[in-house]
Amino acid sequence: MTRLAAHAPLIALLLALSLAAPPVAAQDGAPLDGTGGANDPGDLDKGLDLLGEGMRKLFKGLGDEIQPRMRDFAEAAEPVLSRLMDLIDDLDAYQMPERLPNGDIIIRRKPGAPPLADPDHADDIEI
């Protein structure tokens, strides 16, 4: 007797029960009260509006929290950046910064860049 023949009565019973069951109606998502249900475009619009409102509140709260810190940072960094811009005449004349093995960071001038004026003697005049 083969394995299939041994299970033939069980297979026949399952097949008979599945054919005897009435078909189940498909659900279209619309409730019986006629309000539109989950696929209602109005619900989607409301959901998106609520999501947008939540995002606006979140970013406003973050902005209110970060703004004083950014202002303090800008005030502290302004003199340093101003001095740096005095030293660096044209950003296009420099290569990307490099970190050396000892931790130093250097910014090399590009080989074809025009020579720099000496910042220590820029106000000196020749007599």
DORO-603762 format. One record per residue (C-alpha): x, z, y. Coordinates in steps of 0.05 Angstrom, whole numbers, plus 5000, padded with zeros to 4 digits. Each point is the difference from the previous one (the first is absolute). Layout:
<rs>
XZY
...
</rs>
This chain:
<rs>
500050005000
502849815067
500250455061
494649595035
495450034941
500850764998
497550065072
494649474994
494150504999
502650345064
501049345035
493049774981
497050645026
503749965067
498049275008
492750154985
499850585050
503249595056
495149434990
494050474999
501850335067
496349725060
504449665053
501950445059
498249745070
505949885046
500450425062
500449645066
501950615041
493650015041
496050644995
492649984984
498050255069
502449345033
505250315046
505449504982
504750414956
507549974992
500549265016
496450075067
504349695056
497550545048
503150544956
506649624999
500049955075
498450745007
505650174952
505049585037
497850305066
501150704972
506749814972
502149705068
497750625037
503950444953
506349595009
499250025076
499450764998
506050064954
504549575043
497650335064
501750684971
506849754978
501349705068
498050645036
504850384955
505949525005
499549815074
503350635028
505749954950
501149265016
500150165074
505250554989
504249534957
499749455053
502250485055
505850254958
502249314976
499549645068
506850215027
503549844934
496649324994
501549855073
507450154989
500049594936
497049405036
505350065054
505449954946
496649444962
499149405046
496449534952
497250214933
500849294973
507650085008
500350544946
499550014924
495550484962
502550724997
504350194941
501050694968
507250134981
501850414937
501750605044
492949985031
501949685066
495449465026
503249405035
497049415036
504749415003
499849445051
498749314972
506349574997
497549485050
497350505050
502849975072
505050545018
497550655030
501550245069
503650674999
494550515017
505050525025
502949515051
493949605018
499850285071
507549915013
502049435046
506649655002
503950025066
</rs>
